[in-house]
Amino acid sequence: MIFCDRCGVEFAKDTNWGNCTKCGDDLCEKCAGGFNDLGECKKCVCKESAVKQENKITGIACSRPRYQYSGYYFEYSEYTGFCKLNKEGEPAKKQGDKFFQTMEKFLKLSVKQKRQYRVGGGCQRFSITR
């Protein structure tokens, strides 16, 4: 999958998208406004300043989803399991039996119910200009 560098929408490679030859962004059709014969997007953001684009760093940072449930703050992923977190968001030094008993109850919740307890994590888009 590819993410549009402007709006962050995820799209498959076989859909209508392009890579602007001027700014280098991977763009969905909506953000590009189409492409000219040179492969430049019609809504190219670097027309005003090519130097500004050379100093721009974009990316996506991802972490496991974070939840707050029954007094516990934790990360959970089906692939890596649970990790109890302290107030600063760092892994707690002790997990404990009570924590894992509570996590067994959390696992029994429906996906919709689990979403109600989600407080963060996932993927965030960022852009930095040097």
C-alpha positions as CSV (number, residue, x, y, z in Angstrom):
1,M,0.0,0.0,0.0
2,I,1.0,3.6,-0.6
3,F,0.1,6.7,1.4
4,C,-0.6,10.0,-0.3
5,D,2.1,12.4,0.9
6,R,-0.3,15.3,1.2
7,C,-3.5,13.9,2.7
8,G,-2.3,10.6,4.2
9,V,-5.0,8.5,2.5
10,E,-3.9,4.9,1.9
11,F,-4.3,3.6,-1.6
12,A,-3.2,0.5,-3.6
13,K,-0.6,0.8,-6.3
14,D,-3.0,-0.3,-9.0
15,T,-5.3,2.7,-8.4
16,N,-5.1,6.2,-10.0
17,W,-2.1,7.8,-8.4
18,G,1.2,9.2,-9.4
19,N,4.7,10.3,-8.3
20,C,5.3,13.9,-9.1
21,T,8.6,14.3,-11.0
22,K,9.1,17.8,-9.6
23,C,8.4,17.5,-5.9
24,G,8.8,13.7,-5.6
25,D,5.5,13.2,-3.7
26,D,3.4,10.1,-4.1
27,L,-0.1,11.6,-4.6
28,C,-3.7,10.4,-5.0
29,E,-5.6,11.9,-7.9
30,K,-7.5,14.4,-5.7
31,C,-4.3,15.9,-4.3
32,A,-2.4,15.9,-7.6
33,G,-5.2,17.4,-9.6
34,G,-3.9,15.3,-12.5
35,F,-0.4,15.1,-14.0
36,N,1.0,17.0,-17.0
37,D,3.1,15.6,-19.8
38,L,6.3,16.0,-17.7
39,G,4.8,13.9,-14.9
40,E,4.4,16.9,-12.6
41,C,1.3,17.2,-10.5
42,K,-1.0,20.0,-11.5
43,K,-1.3,21.2,-7.9
44,C,2.5,21.0,-7.3
45,V,3.5,22.6,-4.1
46,C,7.1,23.2,-5.1
47,K,6.3,25.7,-7.9
48,E,6.7,28.5,-5.3
49,S,10.0,27.2,-3.8
50,A,11.9,24.1,-5.0
51,V,14.5,24.8,-2.2
52,K,11.8,24.5,0.4
53,Q,10.9,21.0,-0.8
54,E,14.5,19.8,-0.8
55,N,14.6,20.6,2.9
56,K,11.3,18.9,3.7
57,I,11.2,15.6,5.5
58,T,7.9,13.7,5.6
59,G,7.0,10.4,7.1
60,I,4.7,8.2,9.1
61,A,5.4,7.1,12.7
62,C,3.5,4.1,14.0
63,S,3.0,2.6,17.4
64,R,0.8,0.0,18.9
65,P,-2.7,1.2,19.8
66,R,-3.0,2.5,23.4
67,Y,-5.9,1.8,25.7
68,Q,-7.1,2.8,29.2
69,Y,-9.3,0.1,30.8
70,S,-10.2,-0.7,34.4
71,G,-7.5,1.7,35.7
72,Y,-4.7,0.3,33.5
73,Y,-2.9,2.2,30.7
74,F,-1.4,-0.2,28.2
75,E,-0.6,-1.0,24.6
76,Y,-2.1,-4.0,22.8
77,S,-1.6,-5.6,19.5
78,E,-2.8,-9.0,18.4
79,Y,0.8,-9.7,17.1
80,T,2.8,-8.6,20.2
81,G,0.2,-8.9,23.0
82,F,-0.1,-6.5,26.0
83,C,2.4,-4.1,27.5
84,K,1.4,-2.2,30.7
85,L,2.5,1.4,30.6
86,N,3.4,3.9,33.3
87,K,2.0,7.5,33.4
88,E,4.8,8.7,31.1
89,G,3.9,6.1,28.5
90,E,7.0,3.9,29.1
91,P,6.7,0.2,29.7
92,A,6.0,-0.4,33.4
93,K,8.6,-2.3,35.5
94,K,6.0,-4.8,36.8
95,Q,3.0,-6.3,34.9
96,G,1.4,-8.4,37.7
97,D,-1.3,-11.1,37.9
98,K,-4.1,-8.5,38.4
99,F,-3.1,-6.8,35.2
100,F,-3.2,-10.0,33.2
101,Q,-6.6,-11.0,34.8
102,T,-8.0,-7.7,33.7
103,M,-6.5,-8.1,30.2
104,E,-8.4,-11.5,29.9
105,K,-11.6,-9.5,30.5
106,F,-10.5,-6.9,27.9
107,L,-9.9,-9.7,25.3
108,K,-13.6,-10.8,25.7
109,L,-14.8,-7.3,24.6
110,S,-16.1,-6.8,21.1
111,V,-14.0,-4.7,18.7
112,K,-16.5,-1.9,19.0
113,Q,-16.3,-2.0,22.8
114,K,-12.4,-2.0,22.7
115,R,-12.5,1.1,20.5
116,Q,-14.3,3.0,23.3
117,Y,-11.2,2.5,25.5
118,R,-8.6,3.5,22.9
119,V,-6.7,6.6,23.9
120,G,-3.9,6.8,21.3
121,G,-1.3,5.1,19.3
122,G,-1.6,4.0,15.7
123,C,0.0,5.9,12.8
124,Q,0.6,9.6,12.7
125,R,1.8,11.6,9.7
126,F,4.5,14.2,10.2
127,S,6.3,16.8,8.1
128,I,9.5,18.7,9.1
129,T,11.1,21.6,7.2
130,R,14.7,22.1,8.0
